[in-house]
Amino acid sequence: MKNIRTVLIAVSALVLVNVAQAQTPPATDPSAAVTAPKATDSANAASSADPFVQKRQADSIAKKEYKARKKAAKKQMSAEQKEAKSELKAEKSESTDIRNKALTETPAIKSTGEAAEPKSK
């Protein structure tokens, strides 16, 4: 038990040292700081020899192109849906007008099967 306790104390001390080092602020000397090019400036950024950086930049560009194509397709679909909806409304209106016109021209049928006389006022 004593050995385990000693090992646990040593491990926890190492963990605390690592956490403390991770929280230290970066150097304030501007010459020491190295800034990496942003992924958004990939067109202007110098290409890196690192294959992981090249893949990340290529993936970023491909993702932007995909989003642009998706947005354009969504706008086109929305326009087609609006057009189809307006056509449906026009067809409904036309069929309603035809039905109403047919109802006014044909006399109503009584339950006995005879045609009813139109009422005159």
WOTA-V503197 format. One record per pair of residues at least 24 apart in sequence whose ideal C-beta (glycine too) atoms are under 10 Angstrom apart, sorted by the first residue. I is the first residue (numbers start at 1). J is the second residue. Records with the same first field share a line. If there is no record, write none. Layout:
BEGIN
I=J, J
END
This chain:
BEGIN
39=63, 64
40=64
END
